[in-house]
């Protein structure tokens, strides 16, 4: 695992291009070169981690730090794993490293959204200390053409601040 840079854009594109429909089922396609370049062009607000195997990118995880004045100290998390490497603990490891890096960057809270049917992701995030904060009905249109609920989850990283209410 290592931090990614804009020099990894092509490897990132190749990873998404090689992923199965099932692995990308609950993601936000399309994963075009242009979209990847847009993600990576905002690198000053990202903490990005990639996992490689045999010189191939097999995992991508990011923390997107809030840059608007009212969002400073908050961040969003996203993670994608190639289907051949799911279930091996890589998602847990990548999420843990990202959360450590977020704390080092002064992030107070990390948020994420996942589709309600993505039970594996929900289990992973709950194992990592995220809590379900709400359900947003019919807010994700799946590849099946149907609407699905989104589960909003969050984790406060500064537990002392949470306990005391200090700012």
C-alpha positions as CSV (number, residue, x, y, z in Angstrom):
1,X,0.0,0.0,0.0
2,X,1.2,3.5,-0.8
3,X,0.0,7.0,-1.4
4,X,-1.1,7.7,-4.9
5,X,-0.2,10.7,-7.1
6,X,-1.4,12.0,-10.4
7,X,1.2,9.8,-12.0
8,X,-1.0,6.8,-11.1
9,X,-4.0,8.0,-13.1
10,X,-3.5,5.4,-15.8
11,X,-3.1,2.6,-13.3
12,X,-6.3,3.7,-11.6
13,X,-8.2,3.7,-14.9
14,X,-6.9,0.2,-15.6
15,X,-8.0,-1.0,-12.2
16,X,-11.6,0.3,-12.7
17,X,-11.6,-1.0,-16.3
18,X,-10.7,-4.5,-15.1
19,X,-13.4,-4.6,-12.3
20,X,-16.5,-6.7,-12.6
21,X,-20.0,-5.2,-12.8
22,X,-20.6,-6.8,-9.4
23,X,-17.6,-5.1,-7.8
24,X,-18.7,-1.7,-9.2
25,X,-22.4,-2.4,-8.5
26,X,-22.8,0.2,-5.8
27,X,-20.2,2.7,-7.0
28,X,-20.7,5.8,-9.0
29,X,-19.7,5.0,-12.6
30,X,-18.5,5.9,-15.2
31,X,-14.9,5.6,-14.3
32,X,-13.4,7.3,-17.3
33,X,-9.9,8.8,-17.7
34,X,-11.5,12.2,-17.5
35,X,-13.3,11.5,-14.3
36,X,-10.2,10.0,-12.7
37,X,-8.2,13.1,-13.8
38,X,-10.9,15.3,-12.1
39,X,-10.6,13.3,-8.8
40,X,-6.9,13.5,-8.8
41,X,-6.7,17.1,-9.8
42,X,-8.0,18.0,-6.3
43,X,-5.1,16.2,-4.6
44,X,-4.5,18.9,-2.1
45,X,-7.9,18.0,-0.4
46,X,-7.4,14.3,-0.7
47,X,-5.7,11.6,1.3
48,X,-5.3,8.8,-1.2
49,X,-4.1,5.3,-0.7
50,X,-3.6,2.6,-3.3
51,X,-2.9,-1.1,-3.0
52,X,-0.8,-2.9,-5.5
53,X,-0.1,-6.5,-6.4
54,X,2.3,-7.5,-9.1
55,X,2.7,-3.8,-10.1
56,X,-1.1,-3.6,-10.7
57,X,-3.3,-1.3,-8.8
58,X,-6.0,-3.5,-7.0
59,X,-7.4,-1.1,-4.4
60,X,-8.2,2.6,-4.1
61,X,-9.3,4.4,-1.0
62,X,-9.6,8.1,-0.3
63,X,-10.5,10.7,2.3
64,X,-11.8,13.9,0.8
65,X,-11.2,16.7,3.2
66,X,-13.8,19.4,3.4
67,X,-12.4,22.6,2.0
68,X,-15.4,24.9,2.4
69,X,-15.2,27.0,5.6
70,X,-18.2,25.3,7.3
71,X,-16.8,21.8,6.3
72,X,-13.2,22.3,7.6
73,X,-12.4,19.3,9.9
74,X,-14.9,16.9,8.2
75,X,-14.2,14.5,5.4
76,X,-15.8,11.9,3.2
77,X,-14.5,8.3,2.7
78,X,-14.6,6.2,-0.4
79,X,-13.0,2.8,-1.1
80,X,-12.9,0.4,-4.1
81,X,-11.3,-3.1,-4.2
82,X,-10.8,-5.2,-7.2
83,X,-13.1,-8.3,-7.0
84,X,-10.1,-10.7,-6.9
85,X,-8.9,-9.2,-3.6
86,X,-12.1,-8.7,-1.7
87,X,-12.6,-10.6,1.5
88,X,-8.9,-10.8,2.4
89,X,-8.9,-7.9,4.9
90,X,-7.5,-5.3,2.5
91,X,-10.5,-3.0,3.0
92,X,-10.0,-3.1,6.7
93,X,-6.3,-2.4,6.4
94,X,-6.8,0.5,3.9
95,X,-9.6,2.0,6.0
96,X,-7.6,1.9,9.2
97,X,-4.6,3.5,7.5
98,X,-6.8,6.3,6.0
99,X,-8.4,7.0,9.4
100,X,-4.9,7.3,11.0
101,X,-3.8,9.7,8.2
102,X,-7.0,11.7,8.6
103,X,-6.3,12.1,12.4
104,X,-2.8,13.3,11.5
105,X,-4.4,15.9,9.1
106,X,-6.6,17.2,11.9
107,X,-9.8,15.7,10.6
108,X,-12.5,15.7,13.3
109,X,-15.2,13.5,11.6
110,X,-15.3,11.2,8.6
111,X,-18.6,10.6,6.8
112,X,-19.6,8.1,4.1
113,X,-22.7,6.9,2.3
114,X,-23.3,3.4,1.1
115,X,-26.2,1.7,-0.5
116,X,-28.3,-0.2,2.1
117,X,-27.9,-3.5,0.2
118,X,-24.1,-3.3,0.4
119,X,-24.0,-5.3,3.6
120,X,-20.3,-6.2,3.3
121,X,-19.4,-2.5,3.3
122,X,-21.7,-1.7,6.2
123,X,-20.1,-4.5,8.2
124,X,-16.6,-3.3,7.4
125,X,-17.4,0.3,8.4
126,X,-19.2,-0.7,11.6
127,X,-16.2,-2.9,12.5
128,X,-14.0,0.3,12.0
129,X,-16.2,2.2,14.4
130,X,-18.5,4.0,12.0
131,X,-22.1,4.4,13.2
132,X,-25.3,4.5,11.1
133,X,-26.6,8.1,11.3
134,X,-29.5,7.8,9.0
135,X,-31.2,6.3,6.0
136,X,-31.9,8.3,2.9
137,X,-34.8,6.7,1.0
138,X,-34.7,6.1,-2.8
139,X,-31.6,8.3,-3.3
140,X,-29.4,6.0,-5.5
141,X,-30.4,4.7,-8.9
142,X,-28.8,1.4,-9.4
143,X,-27.8,-0.3,-12.6
144,X,-31.0,-2.3,-12.3
145,X,-32.9,0.9,-12.9
146,X,-34.4,0.8,-9.4
147,X,-34.0,3.3,-6.6
148,X,-32.2,2.2,-3.5
149,X,-31.8,3.6,0.0
150,X,-28.5,5.1,1.2
151,X,-27.2,4.5,4.6
152,X,-25.3,7.6,6.0
153,X,-22.5,6.6,8.4
154,X,-20.0,8.6,10.4
155,X,-17.1,8.4,12.8
156,X,-15.8,11.1,15.1
157,X,-12.0,10.7,15.2
158,X,-11.4,13.0,18.2
159,X,-13.1,11.0,20.9
160,X,-12.1,13.3,23.8
161,X,-13.7,16.2,21.9
162,X,-16.8,14.2,21.4
163,X,-17.1,13.3,25.1
164,X,-16.5,16.8,26.4
165,X,-18.3,18.7,23.7
166,X,-15.2,20.9,23.5
167,X,-14.5,22.6,20.1
